[in-house]
Amino acid sequence: MDNGQSAIVAAQVKRPDAGKLANWLLTWVQPSGAIHGFHNHSVWGSNPYRWSDFTSGHSTWASPLLPSLALALRGMREGGAEAADERVRGLQERLLQMIRFQTSPEAFQEDGQYAHIGFQMGESLKAGLIHNAMPNAALGMTALFAGDWLPEASRESIRLAMERSFAACDKLYPYGIMYEGARAISNQEYARLWGKLLYRRVFGESDVRSDSELIRQIDKMIEQFHFRGLPDADCEASYRYSNTYDSTEPGEYYGLLIGPLVLAYELFGDSRYLDHAGALSRHLARSAWYDENGCARMHRVWYKSGTRWVKLDRPMLIAGMGISLYAIHDYLRHRDDAELTGFLRQCDATYAYYQNPRGYLTSASGWDNEADVAPASTWQSHDLLYMIARYGYDRAFGEALLAPGDGRISVLLGSRCIWMEQGERWTITDYHAIDVHQLLGRKDEAVFGRDMSWVGGPRTLPERFNFADRPGFMKTNEGIYLMPGAYGEADIDLSNASGMPYLGLWK
């Protein structure tokens, strides 16, 4: 990306460094088990800053980090690593603490919904099916992947939390209301089903009536939402809304459809579910596009205009493809498909191209604001789940995962603003002589804010947020320069998604 050299690197590096991504994600995990982050929604482009919420605490949308770590630990344990390395035992305890945080009574609101479900709206939003459904699916996968090493107390807390959430959501957002005139959203209903199917898989539910009801609901979803023909007859798309036939689900959300269909096939043995999962996967692969860097990208959405369907490619995320890619990978465990395998390889190369040396990924393109560069722990937890499922565990992954921080400054240059972090400090800052964003935060804080240091007043952030010594960058007609200051180029891990060349030190 920077200096035009990354295209050459991308041709050589076919997959991202999952260990480095995992290492970076763990810097957002608190001693309590909460997963903090700048919760940037790269599909819709909003975040707590845009909603004037200014919270950066735990979000349930980051819950796929739990099964990601469970998968990693399974690989480590199978290799005998936990007996030799106390860091691995420490990682196991961190996962158990994360489970405790997400399943404790304090993890719930009074009405039975999970707390911290606002995601891109922060704590301003207290309701919504999808952000309750996602942690249920993640908890179910965590119990499944952890297997026998998971303590019985943790396993039981997962079971009880899932049951409590199912009961609350089925009451607040009853399945079936969508067939009485109200609109429901395909990915949200599928995600709810995914959690219930995982519960069935992990906890051995054998009630015939329960299975019959799950099958009825899956069949109804297929009937109500699926249709053939985009972009061709071999593919199957999903309408986004029930009883509304002019838009499809955004590309990234298809994993929430494919995943439960694959699991339904595994549980009930009906190959129809695998047929539908494959057709949905082909919809993603054949709707893909290539950006200006030659990287394969997932499409945004299809809209119907009159009698024809029109595909929109961006603005669209880069980080956040993970659940959809994970689900396609899951499908490929049952059926070989050269086209879909090639699609995963292309997306692996895209991840590799857009990965910062610190481990995180460029978020998106096309927004021309902070939504392109601010790396959300929420979305990138999804990407990690896919990477570990696909690549597995090896020693290099383990070493990168457990490596201590080196104190370097990480920088991602965007078209309008810059993401920067060092240790606990992070900022979304501007180019020289521009004063638009100037956001300051800390990974160990549940709030962030605007830099008010030269203004003063009650909104001034405490001194621990100070990042005044951060590097400065000048954007000129020719390209971008590093301004002289406390840090030189050797101190900075830099990647460039600005669309302009990085030209080195300003002299």
N, C-alpha and C positions, 0 to 999 in steps of 0.2 A: 504494500500500500504506500508507504513512504518512499520517496525518491524513485518511484516506479519499479522498485526491485521485488516487491512482494509477489507479483505475478509469476516471477521465476521461481520464488520459494514455494508458491502454491503448487506449481507443477511437480515439485519434488516431495512436498509434505502432503500426504493423502489423508491424514486424519489429525484431529486436534489432540492436544495434550490433556487428557481427562484428569490426570493427577493434579495438574496445575489448577484446573478449574475447580476441582474438589477442594484443594488447599485454599483458594480464594473464597469459596463459599463458606468455609468454616470460619473465616475471619468475621463473618456476620453473626455467628451463633454465640449467644450469650451464656454465661454460667447457669442461668435459669432454664436454658433450653429454647428460649425464644430465638427466632430467626429475623434479624433486622434487615433493613435495606431501603434503598430509594426505590419505591414500588412503582416503577414505570410500566405502563401498559402499552407495549409496543404494537398491539393490534389496533387499539383505539386512540393512542397518542396522549392519553391523559395520565396524570399522576397527582399525588397530594399537593404538590406545589400549585398546579393549575386549578385545584379545587380549594385553594387557600386553607388547607387542612394542616400541613406542615408536620405530619407524623411519619416516622420512619421505624416504628416498632414492628412487632411480629405481624406476619400475614399468613393466613392459612394457604394462600396460593403457593407458598414456598414449601409446602409439605412434602413434595416428591424428594426433597433432600433426605428424608428419613429412609425410604426404601433404597435410595442410592447408596447410602452408607451401609445399609444392611447387606446389599449385594457386594460392596467392597469388602466388608468384614467377612462375608462368607468365603470370598476368594482368599483372603489372608489366612483364615483359619484352616482352610483346606491345604494351604501351603505350610502350615505349622508356624506361621509368623508370630501369632499372639503369644506363644510360649517363650519367644526369644526377645521380644521387643515390648517394653512397657508402654511405649507410645501407642501401640496398637490396642493394648488394654485400656489406655486412656481414651482412645477413640470409641471403643465399645461403651465405655461409661458415658461419654458424651451423647451417644445415640440413645441410651437408656434415659438420660435426663431429658432429651428432646421428646421422647415418648411420654415421659411423666408430664412434661409441660402441656402437651397437646391433648392428654386424656384425663387430666385431673379435674375435679369439680370446678376449679377456677378457670378452666378452659372454656366454660360455657356461660352464655347469657341466661337470664332467668327463664326465658321462653324455651330453652333447650337448644337454641342455635349456638354454634361455636362463637367465641369472641374473636375479635380481630379479623373479621371477614370483609372489611371494606376495600382492601387491596388498593386500587388506584385512587380511591376516594379517602383512604386513610380511615381514621376512627369516626368520620362523619357518617359512614354507612354502617348500619347494624343488621341488615336483612339481605337475603338472597340465597337461592338454591345452590348455585354452582360453587360458591365458596364454602358451603357446608359439604357438598358432595365430594369436592377434591380431597380434603383431608381424610374422608372415609375411605376413598380408594387408596390413598397413600398409606394409611394405617393398615389396611388389609394387605397390601403388598409388602409392607414392612414385616408383618407377622409371617407371611408366606416365605419371604426370602431369608429371614433370620432362622427359621426352623427350630431345631432342638436347642440351640444355645440360648434362645430367648427365655429369660426367667418367667416362671408361671405367673408371677405378679404382674409383669409387664404385658404378657399375653392376655390376662384377664382384664386389665385396665383398657386395652385396645378393644376387646369385645364389648365391654360395657359402654365405652364411649361411642362406638359405632351404633349400638342399639339405641342409645339415648338420642343420638343425632337422627337416626332413621325415624324414630317416633315423632320427633319435633318437626322434621321436614315434611313427613307425610301428613301431618296435621296442618301445618302452615301453608304448604304448597302441595295440596293433595293430588296424587296421580289420578288422572281421569278428568280433572277440571278442563284440561285442554280440549276435550271432546265435547264440551258443553258451551263452546263459543269463545272462551278466553284463549289467547295465544300462549303457547308454550314454546320453549326454545329447545331444539333438537339436542344440542350438546349437553345441556343441563339435565334433561331427562335421562339421557344415556349415561351421564356421569353418576347420577343417582343409582341407576341400575348396576353400573360397574361396581360400586361399593357393595351392593347387596349380593352380587355374584361372588365377589371376593370373600365376603363374610361366609357365604355358602361353602366356598372352596376351603377356607382356612379352618372354620369351626365345625365343619361336618354336618351342617343342617340337613336333615333327611326327611323333613315333612313333605309328603307328596303334594299337599295342597300348596305349600309355599313354592315348590318347583313349578307347579302348574301355573301359578300366578306370575312368576318370573317369565316363564315361556310366553304366556299371554301378553305380557307387557312388551317383551322384545318383538314379538310378531306384530303388535300394534304399532310400534315405532317404525318398523320397516314399511308397513302399509301406509302410514301417515306421512312419512318424511322422505323415503327414498324414491328416486326416479332415475331412469336411464337416459343416456344421450349426451352427457357433458364430460369431456369434449367430443366423445364418440360413443358408439353403441356398446363397446366393451366396458364402459365406465359407468359408475353409479354415483350420483351426487345426493346431497341431502338438502332439502329446503331448511332454511333457518327457523322459520316460524310455522306452527301448525295453522292450517287453513289459509296460508298466504303463500303464493306461488311465484313470486317475482325476485327472490334472492336466495342464495345458498349460504351454508355455513362458511365462515372464513376458513382458509386452508388449514391454519394451525389447529383448529378445534376438531379436525376429523379423527385424531387419535382417541378422543373421548367417545367416538362411535365405533371405531375399529377394535379398540381394546376389549370392550365388553362382548362384542360379537365373537371374537376369537375365544374368549373365556367361556362363552355360552356353548360354543362347539365342544370345548374340552369337557364341560360338565355334562352336557346332554347328548353329545354325539350326533347332532343334526348337521350334516355338511352344508345345508342351506346357509347357515350362519357364516361359515368360512367362505362360501361363494360371495356373499354380500360384503364381507370384510375385504376380499381381494378386489372386488369391483370398486369399492370406495378408495382403496389404495391406488388403483390405476388412475382414478380421477385426480388424485394429488400429483402423481408422477407425470401425467400427460397435460396437466395444467401448469406445470412449472415453467419458469422463464429464466433468462440469463441476464445478469446485470452488466454494467459497464466494465466490470473487472473480470468478466467471463465466468462468474460464479453462478451455479444453479441456485435458484431461489424458489421458495414456495409462493404460490399465487395468493392474492388477498381474498378475492370473492368474485362470484359471478352474479350479475344483475340482468334481469330480463327487460329488454327495451322493445316494446311492441311485440313482434313475433320472433325476435332473435335474442339470444343470450350474448352478453358482452362481458369479457373477463377483465378485471382490474388487477394489475400487478402490484402497485404500491401507491402510497406509502405502506410498507410491510416490514414485519420483523425479520431479523436474521437470527438472533438468539430467541429461543422460544419454540423452535420447531420440534423440540424433543419428545413430547408425548405422542405426536403423530408419527415420528420416526420410530419411536419405541414400539408403537402398535404395529407398524409395518414389519419391523424386525420380528415381533412376536408371531405375526401371520406367517412369515417365511420359515418358521420352525416346523410348520405343517405342510407347506407347499413350496416347492422350488419355483422361482420366477426370476428369470434373468433380467427382465426390465426393471422390476422393483429392486433387485439387488444392485443394479447399476445406479438407480436413483439414490439409494442410500450412500453409495460410494461418492456420488456427486455432492451430496449434502455434507458428507464428511469433509471433503475438500473445501467446501464453503466455510464450514466451521474453522478449519485450519487457517484459511486465508484471513479470516476476521478475528482471530484470537490475539489478544494483547499478550506480551511476554509475562505479565502478572498472572494470566490464566483466564480472565474474563473475556467475553465476546462483545463485539460491537452489537448494539441492540437492534438497530433498524436502519432503514434508509428511506428518504422521501419526506420526512417530517420537517427537516431543516430547523430543528430546535433540539432541546435536551432529550427528546424521545429517541433520537438517533444514537446518542452516545452514552447516556447514563445507564450503566449495567445493572439490571434488576436481579437481585438474588432470587426473586420469585420465579421469573422465567428461566433463569439459567440453572435452577434446580431441576427443571424439567429436562433440559439438555443433558445434564449430568446423568440422569437416570438412563437415558438412551445410550450414552457413551459407554457406561459401565456394562449395561446389558449386552451391548454389541461387541465391545473389545475384550471384556473380561478383566481379570486382575493379573498383573505381572509385577515383577520387582520394581521396574521403572515407575509404574503407576504408584506403588506404595511409597517409594522414596519421595516422589513429587508431592504426594498427598500429605506426608508427614514432615516435610521440610520446614524448618523455622523461617520466619520472615527475615528479610535482609535489610529492611528499612529504606529501600529505594523508593523513589517517586515514580508512580505509574501515571501515564498521560494518554488520553485518547482525544485526538483532534477531530472536531466536527466542523460542519460547514458554518455554523453560527455560534457555537460555544464549545467548551472543553470540559471533559471529565478528568478529574485528577484525584489521586489518593496517596496517602503515605501513612502507614500504620493504622491508627484508628481514625485519622482525619480524612475527610473527603470534601470535595467542592465541585460544583458546577459553575465554572467561571467563564469569563469573556476574553476575547482578544484585546490587545492593547488599545486603550482609548475608547473602549465600548463598555457601557454600564447597563446591561439588561438583566442578567441572571444573578451572579454573585451570591450563590447559595452556599452555605456552610453547614456541615454536619459531622457527626462522629458515629462510627459503627457501634459504639457502646451506649449510644443515646437513642431514645425513642422519639425524639423530635429533632428537627433541623430548622434553619431560618435564613433570612436575608442578612447579609453582612451590613450591619448598621453602625460599624465602629466609628466612622467619621461623622455620623449624624448624632449618635447618642440616643438617650431616651429609654423607655421601658422595653422596647423590642430588641435592645442590644443583647447579643448573645454572651454567655459567660466566657471568660478568658480561655477556657479549655477548648473552645471551638476555633481559636485563632489559627489561621493558616496564611498569615501575612507574608511569610517567607516563600510562598509557593512560586514556581517558575512563571514567567510571563511570556506570551507569544504574540508576535506582530504578524498580522495578515496584510500583505501588500498585493499589488496587481500581479506580481510574478509568482508569489508563493508565500509560505509561512516560515518565519524565523523565530528562534529562541532568543529572547532578550537577555542581556547580561544580568547576572544576579547571583544569588547564593548557591545556585545549582548549575552545573555544566551539563553538557550532553552525556558525559560518562555516568552521571548520577540518575539518569532518567530512562525508564523503559517506555518507549513511545510507539504508538501505532497511529495511523493517519487515515481517517475516513472523511476528510474534508472535501475531497475532490480537487484539491490543489497540492502541488508538490511541497514537501518539507525541505527547506534549503539550508538548514543548519543555523549556526550562531549569527545573530545580527551584529555586524561590525560597522 
